[in-house]
Amino acid sequence: MVGIRTVAKRAGVSAATVSRVLNEDKTLSVTKETKERIFEAVAYYNYEKKARVTKSKHVLSLITTVSEIKELEDPYFRSIRIGIQQQSDLSKITTKKVIRLGEQALDYQDLRSSAAILVIGQVPVAMIRKIRAVNPHVVVVDDSRPELLEIGADTVATDFPGATARQLDRLYSKGHRRIFFIGAQRTITDEAGQEMKENNDVRQLAYQQWMLAHDLQAEMKVYLGDWSTIEGLKVTEQLIRENQEKMPTAVMVASDPIAVGVYRGLQKHGYRVPEDVSVVSFDNIEMSEYLTPPLSTVNIETEELGKIAVRLAMERIQDQREVAVQVTLSNEIIQRDSETTVS
């Protein structure tokens, strides 16, 4: 069995710090990044505190569309897993297995023995229906499609459409009309790990609806790559090539990692942020505050997504309700220096 020192070594902290974080020592002051490293190491080794000798009879199975490497590298998904780990410890529930689609076969019958199933990421609705046929306690994290609720699955996601509209309202109030969108296609991952791209990410759809509602269809343009920083750079260079004579005054970006590439693309070609182009984004990853200039973004409570998913699962396990629910988390706009007023 892995000991606390092994966990501490992976997290790059002392064993005492790991112990105090896991025991929620209120007198300990550590950064969010340090906590993330600790809980990532705990999850990696499936480490349990010695005090929990007797395991709960309740066990979860976790199905995720995210590879282990991406989970470690992407703050968004890493934070969701940390929230699941933290709430599982509080609820005295353990994770039976983690199934990464495309890396492990999905045995539907094996899911019968789990108390509940958590699904992270977007998968076909038909797949959720098949899971519920063997285990009705299913919670889908980071997906708010109404079809999931209709077939009886619980869902928990953030209010991206509302945040999109509020960001655009602020840009509009500052005089911006020619606002472009840079994002990525929504990815649906099936049980074999095959990815299907769909041009209907909720942020993109909300942007298009808002622009149409404000009679700005002539100023509306959408550029899509994938969710990486390098794609943000490539797509921005495409945008610049196609709009040199009339650049946007503002760009809305679907995520902070993409926005890092957008910054690089604009600055590489001599455009200043925000003097020439204002930039706003989503996620509020740690890096966003340290860009030059600091990035205006939407703070997404990703840890809370994971925590609420476990609490919804516990309600099902304990027969507290039978009706499916959809939980939508609020978010906060963090206004920094990447935007300005235009005349």
NORSUL-V125010 format. One line per field, one symbol per residue. psi: psi as a letter, one per 20 degrees, with the letter a starting at -180 (. if undefined). A space follows every 50 residues. Layout:
psi: ???
//
This chain:
psi: pprhhgggghikrqhhggghghjloiipoqrhgggghghggghgilpqqh hmgoqqipqqpppqiprhghhhhohghghghggggghgghilqqogqooo phhqqooghhihiqhrppopaprqhhghghghhhoinppppkpkphhghh jjqqqprrmggghgghghggggijjphnprppbrqppppaiijpppppll qhggghgggggghjlkhhjpqpppcajrghhggghghggghikhhnqqiq ppqhqghghghggggghhjjpqpjhgpqpqaqglrhhhijrorqpprpop mhhhggghgghgghgggjkiqhqqqopoqrrppopbjjqrqq.
//
